[in-house]
């Protein structure tokens, strides 16, 4: 059992200025924040199949999270990719990835907005002291349960960038049968929940820049080793860069997804 490691919260003050990461020319670059999608998360989703289906739901629609969507309609998707943004960003921060990630099958993309309002359109999954992490994690689990109930025909891949990736790592503790794999882009290593072991473990893609000055590269090296010891197959993609997602990491992501989708 490994104790909690605080890498996930190091350097978060550097992101608190309100700048967010977007995609330009195949690289994640800094851009000024824009307003959140203010559509109510609990509004009736147009992709519900029938009125009866609405009445049978036991999970909270969308986990109570505001969100953006891209890709094919959810009822037609064979794969749903859920990506969690980083600290100080917004729901559509990673939406450019929908035009770059190619799973080889009809894919829908969900970009939830973190529930903690940091002001000026910025959101967080937890505060720098860790407060709010468990509540945010619970809402993401509700979102995944909702997708499983509503769109059972689709497999799910879940992941994120920076703080969003750190939260996604904690989901490895759960046996989420619909989740085929995880995408961790430049996470912090914070084991709030020990990853489960056993059979039928999901595949993991892990990417990190060797020159990352926000969340240490060494944290992902340690995470890779720990997951390997627990029996996970980890596709490891280090690169010579900083706190970003380079085009080469997206190419590697596409190869990873092609390998796990039938």
VOPAGU-2260 file (C-alpha; in pm, 1 decimal, decimal comma):
REM VOPAGU-2260
SITE   aa  ch    i         X         Y         Z
SITE  UNK   A    0       0,0       0,0       0,0
SITE  UNK   A    1     142,2     338,4     -97,9
SITE  UNK   A    2      69,3     651,9      98,5
SITE  UNK   A    3     -74,6     961,9     -61,9
SITE  UNK   A    4     169,5    1156,8    -273,3
SITE  UNK   A    5     103,4    1525,5    -314,4
SITE  UNK   A    6     236,4    1574,0    -668,0
SITE  UNK   A    7    -113,0    1649,6    -795,9
SITE  UNK   A    8    -132,9    1974,4    -605,8
SITE  UNK   A    9     221,0    2104,8    -659,6
SITE  UNK   A   10     239,9    2410,3    -877,1
SITE  UNK   A   11    -135,9    2462,9    -906,1
SITE  UNK   A   12     -94,3    2827,1    -811,5
SITE  UNK   A   13      82,7    2872,0   -1144,1
SITE  UNK   A   14    -245,1    2784,2   -1317,5
SITE  UNK   A   15    -461,6    3012,2   -1107,0
SITE  UNK   A   16    -412,7    3313,9   -1332,2
SITE  UNK   A   17    -710,1    3213,4   -1546,5
SITE  UNK   A   18    -518,0    3093,6   -1852,3
SITE  UNK   A   19    -628,8    2765,0   -1997,6
SITE  UNK   A   20    -481,1    2506,4   -2232,7
SITE  UNK   A   21    -614,3    2472,3   -2587,2
SITE  UNK   A   22    -491,5    2298,2   -2899,6
SITE  UNK   A   23    -310,9    2484,4   -3175,5
SITE  UNK   A   24     -89,0    2328,4   -3438,9
SITE  UNK   A   25     -92,4    1997,1   -3259,6
SITE  UNK   A   26      33,0    2139,6   -2930,1
SITE  UNK   A   27    -146,5    2250,0   -2615,3
SITE  UNK   A   28    -103,7    2628,3   -2587,3
SITE  UNK   A   29    -221,2    2897,9   -2350,0
SITE  UNK   A   30    -537,9    3095,7   -2423,4
SITE  UNK   A   31    -761,2    3338,2   -2236,6
SITE  UNK   A   32   -1055,5    3177,6   -2054,6
SITE  UNK   A   33   -1403,6    3187,8   -2201,9
SITE  UNK   A   34   -1740,5    3152,0   -2033,9
SITE  UNK   A   35   -1870,9    2810,5   -1934,1
SITE  UNK   A   36   -2152,6    2638,5   -2109,8
SITE  UNK   A   37   -2437,1    2734,6   -1877,0
SITE  UNK   A   38   -2686,3    2471,9   -1992,2
SITE  UNK   A   39   -2836,3    2298,1   -1687,8
SITE  UNK   A   40   -2671,0    1962,6   -1634,3
SITE  UNK   A   41   -3001,2    1811,5   -1525,8
SITE  UNK   A   42   -3190,7    1911,6   -1839,5
SITE  UNK   A   43   -3349,3    1625,8   -2031,2
SITE  UNK   A   44   -3091,9    1491,9   -2277,9
SITE  UNK   A   45   -3212,1    1471,6   -2636,1
SITE  UNK   A   46   -3052,4    1129,4   -2681,0
SITE  UNK   A   47   -3289,2     952,1   -2439,0
SITE  UNK   A   48   -3450,7     671,7   -2635,7
SITE  UNK   A   49   -3796,7     680,3   -2475,3
SITE  UNK   A   50   -3993,5     845,4   -2196,4
SITE  UNK   A   51   -3990,8     511,9   -2017,8
SITE  UNK   A   52   -3612,3     508,1   -2028,4
SITE  UNK   A   53   -3606,2     843,7   -1848,7
SITE  UNK   A   54   -3823,3     710,5   -1569,8
SITE  UNK   A   55   -3600,1     408,1   -1510,2
SITE  UNK   A   56   -3278,8     599,1   -1445,2
SITE  UNK   A   57   -3124,3     549,8   -1101,4
SITE  UNK   A   58   -2814,3     764,1   -1154,6
SITE  UNK   A   59   -2795,1    1143,4   -1154,1
SITE  UNK   A   60   -2810,3    1269,8   -1515,5
SITE  UNK   A   61   -2458,0    1365,6   -1622,9
SITE  UNK   A   62   -2349,5    1339,0   -1260,0
SITE  UNK   A   63   -2497,7    1685,1   -1209,6
SITE  UNK   A   64   -2210,3    1829,2   -1414,3
SITE  UNK   A   65   -2232,1    2089,5   -1687,8
SITE  UNK   A   66   -2070,3    1952,0   -2000,3
SITE  UNK   A   67   -1994,1    1988,3   -2369,6
SITE  UNK   A   68   -2031,7    1719,6   -2635,0
SITE  UNK   A   69   -1867,5    1648,0   -2969,6
SITE  UNK   A   70   -1843,9    1365,6   -3220,1
SITE  UNK   A   71   -2128,9    1135,5   -3321,2
SITE  UNK   A   72   -2462,8    1122,9   -3141,6
SITE  UNK   A   73   -2447,6     924,4   -2821,4
SITE  UNK   A   74   -2706,2     669,3   -2934,9
SITE  UNK   A   75   -2491,4     590,5   -3239,0
SITE  UNK   A   76   -2157,6     576,3   -3057,8
SITE  UNK   A   77   -1960,5     255,8   -3014,9
SITE  UNK   A   78   -1716,9     443,9   -2791,5
SITE  UNK   A   79   -1768,0     737,1   -2554,6
SITE  UNK   A   80   -1454,4     927,4   -2454,3
SITE  UNK   A   81   -1485,3    1133,0   -2134,4
SITE  UNK   A   82   -1206,1    1386,3   -2081,9
SITE  UNK   A   83   -1158,3    1593,1   -1765,9
SITE  UNK   A   84    -991,3    1932,1   -1798,2
SITE  UNK   A   85    -713,4    2071,8   -1581,5
SITE  UNK   A   86    -724,0    2311,1   -1287,9
SITE  UNK   A   87    -831,9    2662,5   -1373,9
SITE  UNK   A   88    -976,1    2566,0   -1711,4
SITE  UNK   A   89   -1327,7    2513,0   -1845,4
SITE  UNK   A   90   -1545,2    2240,7   -1999,3
SITE  UNK   A   91   -1442,5    2310,3   -2358,4
SITE  UNK   A   92   -1070,4    2337,2   -2282,9
SITE  UNK   A   93    -995,6    1996,6   -2438,7
SITE  UNK   A   94   -1270,8    1996,6   -2700,2
SITE  UNK   A   95   -1015,4    2036,0   -2980,2
SITE  UNK   A   96    -901,3    1681,0   -2906,4
SITE  UNK   A   97   -1229,6    1551,7   -3051,3
SITE  UNK   A   98   -1097,5    1645,4   -3393,9
SITE  UNK   A   99    -762,5    1475,3   -3333,7
SITE  UNK   A  100    -834,9    1157,3   -3137,7
SITE  UNK   A  101    -938,8     878,7   -3375,4
SITE  UNK   A  102   -1049,8     549,6   -3223,7
SITE  UNK   A  103   -1141,7     391,9   -3557,8
SITE  UNK   A  104   -1505,4     346,5   -3448,9
SITE  UNK   A  105   -1800,7     591,0   -3417,7
SITE  UNK   A  106   -1706,4     797,9   -3114,2
SITE  UNK   A  107   -1883,5    1054,3   -2896,1
SITE  UNK   A  108   -1686,8    1286,8   -2669,2
SITE  UNK   A  109   -1798,6    1427,7   -2334,6
SITE  UNK   A  110   -1616,5    1720,4   -2173,1
SITE  UNK   A  111   -1751,4    1778,1   -1819,8
SITE  UNK   A  112   -1696,2    2102,6   -1635,1
SITE  UNK   A  113   -1544,6    2062,1   -1291,0
SITE  UNK   A  114   -1791,1    2153,1   -1014,2
SITE  UNK   A  115   -1572,9    2398,3    -819,5
SITE  UNK   A  116   -1612,4    2757,9    -939,6
SITE  UNK   A  117   -1279,0    2940,1    -918,7
SITE  UNK   A  118   -1417,0    3263,2   -1065,2
SITE  UNK   A  119   -1383,1    3426,0   -1408,5
SITE  UNK   A  120   -1508,5    3111,0   -1581,5
SITE  UNK   A  121   -1235,8    2891,4   -1433,6
SITE  UNK   A  122   -1317,0    2554,5   -1274,5
SITE  UNK   A  123   -1139,9    2297,1   -1059,7
SITE  UNK   A  124   -1189,7    1938,0    -948,6
SITE  UNK   A  125   -1034,8    2025,1    -612,4
SITE  UNK   A  126    -863,6    2318,0    -445,6
SITE  UNK   A  127    -483,8    2327,9    -401,8
SITE  UNK   A  128    -523,8    2192,0     -47,4
SITE  UNK   A  129    -717,6    1890,8    -180,5
SITE  UNK   A  130   -1062,8    1999,5     -62,1
SITE  UNK   A  131   -1343,6    1898,7    -293,9
SITE  UNK   A  132   -1162,2    1600,7    -447,5
SITE  UNK   A  133   -1389,9    1328,3    -310,3
SITE  UNK   A  134   -1708,6    1516,8    -399,5
SITE  UNK   A  135   -1586,4    1575,7    -754,7
SITE  UNK   A  136   -1483,5    1212,6    -785,6
SITE  UNK   A  137   -1831,7    1107,8    -676,1
SITE  UNK   A  138   -1990,8    1322,6    -945,7
SITE  UNK   A  139   -1767,0    1175,1   -1215,5
SITE  UNK   A  140   -1863,4     825,7   -1100,2
SITE  UNK   A  141   -2229,7     929,4   -1124,2
SITE  UNK   A  142   -2164,3    1056,0   -1476,9
SITE  UNK   A  143   -2012,6     720,9   -1575,7
SITE  UNK   A  144   -2304,4     533,5   -1418,2
SITE  UNK   A  145   -2544,9     752,4   -1614,0
SITE  UNK   A  146   -2363,8     677,5   -1940,4
SITE  UNK   A  147   -2368,2     305,0   -1862,6
SITE  UNK   A  148   -2742,3     308,3   -1795,1
SITE  UNK   A  149   -2838,2     533,0   -2084,9
SITE  UNK   A  150   -2599,1     419,7   -2358,7
SITE  UNK   A  151   -2517,9      54,5   -2279,6
SITE  UNK   A  152   -2417,3     -13,3   -2640,7
SITE  UNK   A  153   -2102,5     198,5   -2605,0
SITE  UNK   A  154   -1772,0     125,6   -2438,2
SITE  UNK   A  155   -1616,6     411,4   -2242,2
SITE  UNK   A  156   -1265,2     550,6   -2220,0
SITE  UNK   A  157   -1209,1     808,6   -1948,0
SITE  UNK   A  158    -914,6    1032,9   -1877,8
SITE  UNK   A  159    -797,0    1388,2   -1865,8
SITE  UNK   A  160    -517,0    1638,8   -1853,2
SITE  UNK   A  161    -328,0    1759,9   -1545,4
SITE  UNK   A  162    -564,5    1773,0   -1244,2
SITE  UNK   A  163    -835,4    1603,6   -1451,3
SITE  UNK   A  164    -599,5    1313,2   -1518,6
SITE  UNK   A  165    -516,8    1294,1   -1148,9
SITE  UNK   A  166    -884,2    1254,6   -1063,5
SITE  UNK   A  167    -923,6     993,8   -1338,3
SITE  UNK   A  168    -641,7     788,7   -1182,6
SITE  UNK   A  169    -852,6     750,3    -867,1
SITE  UNK   A  170   -1123,0     576,0   -1072,1
SITE  UNK   A  171    -891,7     276,2   -1114,0
SITE  UNK   A  172   -1004,1     173,3    -766,8
SITE  UNK   A  173   -1351,8      95,0    -903,9
SITE  UNK   A  174   -1468,0    -201,8   -1112,1
SITE  UNK   A  175   -1635,7      -7,7   -1392,7
SITE  UNK   A  176   -1731,7    -277,6   -1641,1
SITE  UNK   A  177   -1807,8     -37,7   -1926,0
SITE  UNK   A  178   -1469,1     137,8   -1905,9
SITE  UNK   A  179   -1225,7     -18,0   -2154,7
SITE  UNK   A  180    -933,5     211,9   -2087,8
SITE  UNK   A  181    -789,0     527,5   -1936,9
SITE  UNK   A  182    -598,4     822,5   -2086,7
SITE  UNK   A  183    -371,5    1006,8   -1844,0
SITE  UNK   A  184    -207,5    1318,1   -1991,5
SITE  UNK   A  185      50,0    1482,3   -1758,8
SITE  UNK   A  186    -112,9    1381,4   -1428,9
SITE  UNK   A  187       0,9    1435,0   -1075,7
SITE  UNK   A  188      50,6    1117,4    -877,6
SITE  UNK   A  189    -192,3    1132,9    -588,8
SITE  UNK   A  190    -317,4     790,6    -481,4
SITE  UNK   A  191    -631,5     889,5    -295,6
SITE  UNK   A  192    -771,2     544,5    -378,5
SITE  UNK   A  193    -551,1     241,9    -436,3
SITE  UNK   A  194    -599,7      95,3    -787,2
SITE  UNK   A  195    -778,5    -237,4    -777,9
SITE  UNK   A  196    -600,2    -554,7    -879,3
SITE  UNK   A  197    -732,9    -880,2   -1014,9
SITE  UNK   A  198    -837,8    -995,4   -1359,1
SITE  UNK   A  199    -986,7    -795,6   -1645,9
SITE  UNK   A  200    -803,4    -473,2   -1564,8
SITE  UNK   A  201    -856,2    -180,6   -1804,1
SITE  UNK   A  202    -576,5     -69,1   -2033,2
SITE  UNK   A  203    -390,5     252,3   -1944,0
SITE  UNK   A  204    -225,5     517,1   -2162,2
SITE  UNK   A  205      12,3     748,3   -1973,2
SITE  UNK   A  206     189,0    1049,6   -2124,8
SITE  UNK   A  207     414,0    1307,7   -1957,4
SITE  UNK   A  208     673,5    1565,9   -2056,3
SITE  UNK   A  209    1023,2    1524,5   -1917,1
SITE  UNK   A  210    1053,5    1902,7   -1868,0
SITE  UNK   A  211     716,7    1952,7   -1696,7
SITE  UNK   A  212     754,7    2232,6   -1440,4
SITE  UNK   A  213     393,1    2207,9   -1313,6
SITE  UNK   A  214     352,9    1840,4   -1224,6
SITE  UNK   A  215     677,8    1639,4   -1200,2
SITE  UNK   A  216     766,2    1383,7   -1466,9
SITE  UNK   A  217     897,4    1159,0   -1190,1
SITE  UNK   A  218     542,6    1124,0   -1055,7
SITE  UNK   A  219     427,9     955,7   -1376,0
SITE  UNK   A  220     735,6     733,7   -1375,6
SITE  UNK   A  221     641,3     619,4   -1025,9
SITE  UNK   A  222     276,4     576,5   -1126,1
SITE  UNK   A  223     376,3     364,1   -1424,4
SITE  UNK   A  224     583,8     135,7   -1201,6
SITE  UNK   A  225     311,3     107,8    -939,9
SITE  UNK   A  226      40,4      21,2   -1192,0
SITE  UNK   A  227     268,6    -234,0   -1355,5
SITE  UNK   A  228     323,0    -404,6   -1020,2
SITE  UNK   A  229     -55,7    -417,2    -973,7
SITE  UNK   A  230     -97,7    -598,2   -1306,0
SITE  UNK   A  231    -197,1    -314,3   -1538,8
SITE  UNK   A  232     -72,2    -297,8   -1896,1
SITE  UNK   A  233      50,8      60,2   -1931,1
SITE  UNK   A  234     128,5     222,5   -2264,7
SITE  UNK   A  235     393,6     474,1   -2162,3
SITE  UNK   A  236     465,1     780,8   -2378,1
SITE  UNK   A  237     728,4    1015,4   -2233,6
SITE  UNK   A  238     827,9    1313,4   -2445,8
SITE  UNK   A  239    1081,3    1594,2   -2440,7
SITE  UNK   A  240     849,4    1878,1   -2345,2
SITE  UNK   A  241     662,3    2052,7   -2068,7
SITE  UNK   A  242     308,0    2052,9   -1929,7
SITE  UNK   A  243     133,9    1989,7   -2260,4
SITE  UNK   A  244     -11,0    1732,6   -2501,0
SITE  UNK   A  245     202,8    1719,6   -2816,9
SITE  UNK   A  246      78,4    1589,1   -3150,1
SITE  UNK   A  247     298,1    1281,7   -3111,0
SITE  UNK   A  248     109,9    1191,0   -2791,5
SITE  UNK   A  249    -219,3    1207,2   -2982,1
SITE  UNK   A  250     -77,7     975,6   -3249,8
SITE  UNK   A  251      22,6     733,7   -2974,7
SITE  UNK   A  252    -323,3     770,4   -2817,9
SITE  UNK   A  253    -488,0     673,7   -3146,0
SITE  UNK   A  254    -271,8     361,8   -3171,3
SITE  UNK   A  255    -363,3     274,9   -2811,4
SITE  UNK   A  256    -736,2     311,4   -2880,7
SITE  UNK   A  257    -712,0     105,5   -3199,4
SITE  UNK   A  258    -555,0    -169,2   -2991,9
SITE  UNK   A  259    -831,0    -187,9   -2730,7
SITE  UNK   A  260   -1137,5    -143,6   -2953,9
SITE  UNK   A  261   -1263,7    -454,9   -3137,4
